[in-house]
Amino acid sequence: MEVLFLGTSGMHPTKERNLFSILVSHGSENILVDCGEGTQRQMRIAGFKSPKISKILITHLHGDHINGLPGLFQNLKANQYSRKLEIYGPKGLNDLMNSIFKIIGERLDIKITEIKNGVVFKEKDFYVEARELSHSVKVYGYSFIENDKRKINLDYLKKFKLSKHVLIGDLQNGKDIIYNEEKIKAKDATIIAKGKKLSIVVDTAYCNDCLKLAKDSDLLICESTFSDELKDKAKEYKHLTAVDAGTIAKKSKAKKLILTHISQRYNDSRILLKEAKKVFKESFIAEDFMKVRV
C-alpha cells in the first residue's frame, strides 16, 4: 500500500496545509479518503490524475472533509470518467450526493453505500473495515487490511528438485500436491506472510473504538488537532490531542504513527510531535504531498 497525503490541516487550511484528504493506492485501486476543499488541485500538484480514483471513503459529513466533492465530480465528468464510482460513508451520504448532483447539474455513474461497523468492501488482495468513533456527528474510522499470503519455501522444495512448475501455484493457494510420486504439503512448502494493516482515525474523541480499529496496525494515521495544554478544548469539541494519538498507537500496539489534521494555531507542529513521541517513540508528522509505503 502507498499513502499520499493530499491535505493535512484541521478545520481551516493554511499556506502549508490543505484541508484533509488522503489517497490510498493498492494495485489498481486508488481510494480517496475524504475530500476537503481544494483536493483536486492537490492531486494535480502531486501529479495524480483524478480519473484513476476507483472509490471514495467519507469519514463524516462535516464541510472540511467533503466540500471538495462537487468540484471533483465536475472534474471527473469533464475527463469522461468511464467506470462506476463507488462512494462509502455514514448515514446521510445518499442525500448529500443527490444534493450535490442537483446543484452541479451533472451526474456520474455512482454506487452509494451508507455503511455500518464491519467490512465495507473486499478486493482480491485486501479489504476495508469501518468502525464508528465518537464525534459531534456520526463518524467512521477505516482500516485497510491486506490478506495474508503464502510464499514458497524454496529451500524446502530443493529436496524434491522442484523449482519451476505449474504445481507451485497450487502450493501458494494452500493445496497439497503430488510431484514425482511424492506428496508435498502446502503447510511445509510455504511460509505465511502476514498482510499489512493501515488505519485512519480522524475527528473523534478518545474512545475504546479508536483502540479496536487501530489494533496491530503497521501504520496508524491519526488526527492531532490539539496540544495537551488544550486537552479540555479537545474534549469539548470531540477531537484528539497529540498525547491521545500517541496513547492510541501505544495501547493498540501499532508499529508507526503519523499525526495529521493539524490545527491552524500550530505554525510549528513540532510541539505536537514532541508530545506524541513522549508517549510513542515511532511518531511522525504528516505534510502535504508526503508519500509513505506501508
ABEGO torsion letter per residue (X at the ends): XBBBBABABBABBBAABBBBBBBBBBEABBBBBEBBBGAAAAAAAAGBBAAABABBBBABABAAAAAAAAAAAAAAAAAGBABBBBBBEBBGAAAAAAAAAAAAGBBBBBBBBBBBBEBABBBAABBBBBBBBBBABBBBBBBBBBBBBBBBBAAAAAAAGBABBAAAAAAAAGBBBBBGGBBBBAAAABBBBBBBBBBBBBGBBBBAAAAAAABGBABBBBBBABBAAAAAAAAAAGBBBAAAAAAAAAAAGBABBBBBGBBAABABAAAAAAAAAAABABBBBBBBGBBBBX
